[in-house]
Amino acid sequence: MPVRYVPEPFRIKMVEPIRVLSRDEREEKIREADYNLFNLKGEDVFIDLLTDSGTGAMSDEQWSGIMKGDEAYAGGRSYFRLIQAAKDIFGYPFIQPVHQGRAAEKVLFSLLMGPGQVAISNMFFDTTRAHVNIAGAKAVDCVAPEALDPAVRAPFKGNMDTAGLERLIREYGREKVRLVVMTITNNSAGGQPVSVRNMREVSAICRRFGIPLCIDAARFAENAFFVKQREAEFANSPIRDIVKEIFSHADMFTMSAKKDAIVNMGGLLGIKSDEELYQRVKGNTISYEGFTTYGGLSGRDLEALAIGLHEGMDEQYLTYRIGQIEYLAGKLDDAGIAYQAPAGGHGLFIDAQALLPHIPYHQFPGQALAVELYREAGIRTCDIGSFMLGNDPETGMQLQAQFEFTRFAIPRRVYTQAHFDIMAEALISIKERAGAVPGYRIAWEPPILRHFQARLEPMGRQPGL
Ligand SMILES: *Cc1c(COP(=O)(O)O)cnc(C)c1O
C-alpha cells in the first residue's frame, strides 16, 4: 500500500529559485569538488538534504517578528518574550539563550565535569561528545540494542539501555559519573525517538545515584509527536503536555534551536532548580557568547525563536513533517531499498551497504551513494559511515563504522511532494545499476574531522560516462 503524502498545512508566499544542472555539468561539478559534497556550491545543488539544521523556512509570523526585534544590548523586549515562551513550554524557571546548540554545551559542561570524569548518553551527538571531551571528561554511549540493527522496527530505537546505564554507573563509580544526557530524538541512531517510559526509568536511576540528568533537546517536538503516536498512555495528550512531561524528568537541557524551533540560528539552555548553577552559566555566557539578555544572538533572532518554539509543536505541522518522511520510506519499501527503520524524525538513513554490497567499508559505500545521488539527480546528502568515522588515531588504520548510512536530512517546510518523488526515483534508478557504482579512495585528508575536507577519487572505471 503506498503511503499517502500529507498535504502541506501552509501555502507558499515567498519563493527561492533552485535549478537543476545537466548531467554533464553535475559530473564536472562533482569532479571539481573532489567527490566531496561539502565542496559543492549550494547553487549547484537541486535538492539539498545535507542537514535539517538551520535550513528550515520561517513563517510569516516569524518574519514579522524579525521586524519587531528589540536590539537593546540589555533587557530587550524580545529577550523577555523568549524567556516567557521557554518557561511556559518547558516548565523550567532558568533559561539562557545562546547562539546555537554547541554554545550551550560549551557554556554548561565545563561547570559539571572535568578530567577523569564520565558522562553517559543514549548516544552523544558529535559536538556534544566533543564538549564533554573538551571539559576533560569521557563520553560513553549506552543505546538500546535494537538501535544497532537497521532492519528491526522497534517503536523507540532511541532509548537508553537502562540496565547498561546502571552497570556503567557501578563500573565507573557514582562519584565519577557527572552527567547523564538523553538525546531526543536520538540523532546519531537515525532520528529515533525516546519513550516517556524510558525517560522515567533513566530519571529514577539518576535520582537514585544522585547524578544530574540533561536533555539534549534539539528535536523535542518530533520526539513528543512519536510518543503520542506510539505510547498508548499519551494517545490523547496534546503535544505540549507530552513536552512538559518529558522535561519534568530532567534537571537541565541544552538545545540547538536550529532544528525543531525552526530558526536559522539559535540555541537555549534551561535549568530546573539549581539557581547557583544558573548564576555560573550566566558568567560563562557573558565570557563566551555576550551579555545574558542576548546570548550571541540579535534581538530579532530571539523574537523569531520565541515564535518558532510554539510553531514547532503544532500537531498539524508535525503530522505533515513526519508524514513526508514516511511517504519517502513507503516508496523505498515498495522498491526493496533498506533504511534505518522505522523512518526517523528528521530524515531517512539509507542502508548504503545493503544497496551497494560490492563496495567494502574502506571504499565508503555511504559516500559512494551520496556521490551517485548528486550525479543522478543533483541531490546532496551525506555519508554517516566509515568515511565520516575516519582513522584510528593510534594506528592510522581506517576504522569500520557500525553502519554505512547515506543520510537524507529533510529541511523543515522547504520541499514538496514532487521533490520527494525525485528522491525516491533517484534511489530506485541507482539500485537498478548498483553493480556499476564505484567505491572511493582518499587522495588527501586532514588529520581530524576529515569528511568535511577530504579529497576522493573513484576506484576503477566510472559508470555511465
Ligand atoms: C545539531 C545538534 C547539536 C548541536 O547544535 P548546533 O546548533 O549545530 O551547534 C547538538 N545535539 C544534537 C542532538 C543536535 O542535533
The ligand as a Gaussian input file, in Angstrom:
#p B3LYP/6-31G(d) Opt

LIG

0 1
 C       22.558000      19.910000      15.998000
 C       22.697000      19.232000      17.278000
 C       23.541000      19.723000      18.282000
 C       24.447000      20.922000      18.076000
 O       23.737000      22.057000      17.754000
 P       24.314000      23.229000      16.807000
 O       23.178000      24.200000      16.811000
 O       24.593000      22.633000      15.473000
 O       25.523000      23.756000      17.454000
 C       23.576000      19.058000      19.481000
 N       22.852000      17.948000      19.692000
 C       22.031000      17.437000      18.750000
 C       21.233000      16.205000      19.035000
 C       21.932000      18.055000      17.513000
 O       21.145000      17.527000      16.569000

